[in-house]
Amino acid sequence: MTHSTYPRFEVTARLEDPKSEEPASVLGLSSSTVTFTCDEPPGIGSEVDVVVHLPALRSSVQAHGRVKFQSRLSPADVGVELLSVEGNGSELLRRYLDQVLSLDGGW
């Protein structure tokens, strides 16, 4: 899925110890949305390409989405609605989310 006219963001979702002080790259993840921190966020309504790396599954998910919200903080929290997910990406997201939710304490 190559959309050369859209900004591209690569983010990493990690299965981390919830007691750890090290912040995660991905702030929120569902089968339809990814939220992450960005130094130069695109405007609300902008279409973007997102690659979500899932080290726990040794896989990545490539998706195309639309910015639904952003915070006014710097760096900004950016929420992207996933409009299309390439290949088996939807299944990988489901597997990853099942794995996260099975951890004690959840996401």
Residue, then its C-alpha position, 0 to 999 in steps of 0.5 A: m500500500t504505497h500512497s506517496t502523497y500521504p504522510r507516513f508514520e511508523v510506530t511501535a506497539r510493545l507489550e510492556d510491564p505496566k509498572s515500567e516508567e518507560p513510555a510506549s510509542v503507541l498510546g492506544l491501539s484497537s482494530s480500528t484506531v491507533t493513537f501515538t505521539c507526534d512532533e509534527p502532527p498532520g491536521i484533523g481530517s488528513e489522510v496518512d499511512v501508518v505502519v504499526h510494528l508489533p515486536a511481540l508477533r514479529s510482524s508489522v501492520q500497514a494501514h491507511g487512515r484519517v486523523k480523527f483527533q489531536s491534542r494541543l500538547s507538544p508533542a501531540d497525541v494523534g488519533v488515526e482511524l484506520l480506513s484500510v489495513e493491508g493483507n492479514g493486518s486486521e488478523l495481526l491486530r486482533r492477535y496482538l490485542d488478545q495477547v495484550l488483554s490477556l496480560d494481568g492489568g490489560w492495556 
